[in-house]
Amino acid sequence: LLVLDEPTVGLDPVARDSVWLRVAQMQRDHGMTVLVTTHYLEEADALSDRIIVVDRGTIVAQGTADELKERTGGTVCEIVPRDPADLNAVVAALGSLLPEASRAAITPESDRVSLPAPDGPGTLSAALARLDSANIALADIALRRPSLDDVFLSLTGSAASDLEADFVAGEVFS
């Protein structure tokens, strides 16, 4: 068992990759289980087989990155109008595609609409057709799965910078 506490804090990307290559080699050559604590959620996502989310000393969730992301709500379609003043027009054009909860999440500071996309590309196509019919120019439109940052915020209800909460990633390379 190898226990690593924030092993790549302060490292540049080349040094970080070097650490993870060495750890992978040790795991492969010696069948080692690796337990990592990290605030680098992208790193936990890329390297961990299982993740435990700890908030203020209590385990609030555990599973694979995909399992945790699915709990957060699956794929979303993010729509960014070219002109931020068109945000209300985007909401109107999407109509029944946009659930009330998504409408409620839009604030005066919002620059995009996040639309649940249970059908992935099908939802994207339907949204594009409606936006095209309404002649709304877009700066960006994309499908994305929730990140572990989204998972963290959903599970803890606190900012990712909250120093009392950690991701504990176990069995990184098994």
C-alpha positions as a Python dict, from the first residue, in 0.01 Angstrom:
ca = {
    (1, 'L'): (0, 0, 0),
    (2, 'L'): (136, 340, -101),
    (3, 'V'): (-26, 644, 64),
    (4, 'L'): (25, 981, -105),
    (5, 'D'): (-103, 1307, 43),
    (6, 'E'): (-128, 1582, -220),
    (7, 'P'): (175, 1439, -406),
    (8, 'T'): (176, 1682, -698),
    (9, 'V'): (102, 2013, -524),
    (10, 'G'): (318, 2283, -677),
    (11, 'L'): (454, 2066, -958),
    (12, 'D'): (452, 2175, -1320),
    (13, 'P'): (269, 1947, -1570),
    (14, 'V'): (590, 1768, -1678),
    (15, 'A'): (692, 1688, -1320),
    (16, 'R'): (334, 1586, -1234),
    (17, 'D'): (328, 1340, -1527),
    (18, 'S'): (666, 1204, -1418),
    (19, 'V'): (536, 1136, -1066),
    (20, 'W'): (232, 953, -1199),
    (21, 'L'): (438, 748, -1445),
    (22, 'R'): (667, 639, -1160),
    (23, 'V'): (373, 552, -935),
    (24, 'A'): (211, 352, -1219),
    (25, 'Q'): (536, 166, -1271),
    (26, 'M'): (559, 81, -900),
    (27, 'Q'): (199, -38, -899),
    (28, 'R'): (247, -249, -1211),
    (29, 'D'): (578, -401, -1100),
    (30, 'H'): (477, -464, -738),
    (31, 'G'): (95, -493, -749),
    (32, 'M'): (73, -197, -516),
    (33, 'T'): (-253, -25, -417),
    (34, 'V'): (-222, 353, -413),
    (35, 'L'): (-430, 579, -187),
    (36, 'V'): (-417, 947, -282),
    (37, 'T'): (-565, 1257, -120),
    (38, 'T'): (-593, 1549, -359),
    (39, 'H'): (-767, 1876, -428),
    (40, 'Y'): (-677, 1839, -799),
    (41, 'L'): (-1009, 1697, -911),
    (42, 'E'): (-904, 1655, -1276),
    (43, 'E'): (-614, 1443, -1152),
    (44, 'A'): (-846, 1229, -941),
    (45, 'D'): (-1077, 1190, -1239),
    (46, 'A'): (-799, 1078, -1473),
    (47, 'L'): (-611, 849, -1236),
    (48, 'S'): (-854, 695, -991),
    (49, 'D'): (-1045, 372, -1011),
    (50, 'R'): (-1253, 463, -705),
    (51, 'I'): (-1314, 799, -542),
    (52, 'I'): (-1433, 884, -193),
    (53, 'V'): (-1562, 1235, -130),
    (54, 'V'): (-1500, 1353, 226),
    (55, 'D'): (-1667, 1669, 353),
    (56, 'R'): (-1575, 1797, 699),
    (57, 'G'): (-1453, 1454, 805),
    (58, 'T'): (-1756, 1262, 679),
    (59, 'I'): (-1773, 1041, 370),
    (60, 'V'): (-2052, 1187, 155),
    (61, 'A'): (-2011, 968, -155),
    (62, 'Q'): (-1796, 702, -312),
    (63, 'G'): (-1771, 521, -643),
    (64, 'T'): (-1606, 550, -980),
    (65, 'A'): (-1576, 893, -1140),
    (66, 'D'): (-1848, 794, -1388),
    (67, 'E'): (-2083, 679, -1109),
    (68, 'L'): (-2035, 1004, -919),
    (69, 'K'): (-2087, 1212, -1233),
    (70, 'E'): (-2406, 1025, -1318),
    (71, 'R'): (-2542, 1110, -971),
    (72, 'T'): (-2485, 1476, -1054),
    (73, 'G'): (-2712, 1463, -1356),
    (74, 'G'): (-2545, 1324, -1663),
    (75, 'T'): (-2468, 1508, -1985),
    (76, 'V'): (-2555, 1876, -2032),
    (77, 'C'): (-2564, 2096, -2339),
    (78, 'E'): (-2410, 2436, -2272),
    (79, 'I'): (-2528, 2718, -2497),
    (80, 'V'): (-2350, 3053, -2507),
    (81, 'P'): (-2511, 3322, -2723),
    (82, 'R'): (-2277, 3554, -2915),
    (83, 'D'): (-2457, 3851, -2758),
    (84, 'P'): (-2520, 3805, -2383),
    (85, 'A'): (-2833, 4019, -2423),
    (86, 'D'): (-2981, 3726, -2620),
    (87, 'L'): (-2987, 3495, -2316),
    (88, 'N'): (-3362, 3545, -2260),
    (89, 'A'): (-3423, 3480, -2630),
    (90, 'V'): (-3227, 3153, -2598),
    (91, 'V'): (-3449, 3049, -2305),
    (92, 'A'): (-3762, 3135, -2502),
    (93, 'A'): (-3642, 2952, -2815),
    (94, 'L'): (-3557, 2636, -2622),
    (95, 'G'): (-3912, 2625, -2485),
    (96, 'S'): (-4008, 2283, -2353),
    (97, 'L'): (-3652, 2150, -2394),
    (98, 'L'): (-3544, 2361, -2096),
    (99, 'P'): (-3678, 2233, -1761),
    (100, 'E'): (-3793, 2480, -1497),
    (101, 'A'): (-3498, 2393, -1270),
    (102, 'S'): (-3256, 2495, -1546),
    (103, 'R'): (-3447, 2819, -1602),
    (104, 'A'): (-3429, 2895, -1229),
    (105, 'A'): (-3049, 2851, -1234),
    (106, 'I'): (-3008, 3141, -1479),
    (107, 'T'): (-2911, 3462, -1301),
    (108, 'P'): (-2851, 3817, -1428),
    (109, 'E'): (-2477, 3732, -1424),
    (110, 'S'): (-2523, 3419, -1639),
    (111, 'D'): (-2363, 3409, -1982),
    (112, 'R'): (-2490, 3064, -2080),
    (113, 'V'): (-2775, 2819, -2053),
    (114, 'S'): (-2713, 2466, -1928),
    (115, 'L'): (-2967, 2228, -2076),
    (116, 'P'): (-2994, 1866, -1952),
    (117, 'A'): (-2911, 1645, -2250),
    (118, 'P'): (-3042, 1296, -2176),
    (119, 'D'): (-3029, 1211, -2546),
    (120, 'G'): (-2683, 1366, -2593),
    (121, 'P'): (-2647, 1452, -2964),
    (122, 'G'): (-3025, 1435, -3013),
    (123, 'T'): (-3078, 1707, -2753),
    (124, 'L'): (-2797, 1913, -2910),
    (125, 'S'): (-2958, 1882, -3257),
    (126, 'A'): (-3301, 1980, -3126),
    (127, 'A'): (-3157, 2282, -2944),
    (128, 'L'): (-2963, 2392, -3254),
    (129, 'A'): (-3275, 2366, -3472),
    (130, 'R'): (-3477, 2581, -3232),
    (131, 'L'): (-3199, 2840, -3196),
    (132, 'D'): (-3148, 2852, -3573),
    (133, 'S'): (-3522, 2906, -3627),
    (134, 'A'): (-3506, 3197, -3381),
    (135, 'N'): (-3199, 3342, -3564),
    (136, 'I'): (-2989, 3346, -3249),
    (137, 'A'): (-2614, 3365, -3313),
    (138, 'L'): (-2401, 3150, -3084),
    (139, 'A'): (-2052, 3198, -2948),
    (140, 'D'): (-2043, 2831, -2843),
    (141, 'I'): (-2255, 2521, -2799),
    (142, 'A'): (-2122, 2196, -2660),
    (143, 'L'): (-2214, 1872, -2489),
    (144, 'R'): (-2028, 1800, -2168),
    (145, 'R'): (-2043, 1557, -1883),
    (146, 'P'): (-2027, 1691, -1531),
    (147, 'S'): (-1674, 1740, -1399),
    (148, 'L'): (-1565, 1624, -1056),
    (149, 'D'): (-1585, 1994, -962),
    (150, 'D'): (-1958, 1976, -1044),
    (151, 'V'): (-1984, 1655, -839),
    (152, 'F'): (-1806, 1815, -544),
    (153, 'L'): (-2027, 2123, -546),
    (154, 'S'): (-2341, 1914, -583),
    (155, 'L'): (-2250, 1680, -297),
    (156, 'T'): (-2112, 1932, -50),
    (157, 'G'): (-2298, 2249, -140),
    (158, 'S'): (-1975, 2441, -81),
    (159, 'A'): (-1704, 2602, -286),
    (160, 'A'): (-1427, 2380, -419),
    (161, 'S'): (-1175, 2596, -234),
    (162, 'D'): (-1323, 2493, 102),
    (163, 'L'): (-1015, 2361, 280),
    (164, 'E'): (-1216, 2134, 509),
    (165, 'A'): (-1321, 1905, 223),
    (166, 'D'): (-1113, 1656, 26),
    (167, 'F'): (-1136, 1402, -247),
    (168, 'V'): (-973, 1078, -146),
    (169, 'A'): (-889, 872, -450),
    (170, 'G'): (-812, 508, -385),
    (171, 'E'): (-662, 227, -591),
    (172, 'V'): (-543, 474, -847),
    (173, 'F'): (-391, 227, -1092),
    (174, 'S'): (-542, -112, -1012),
}
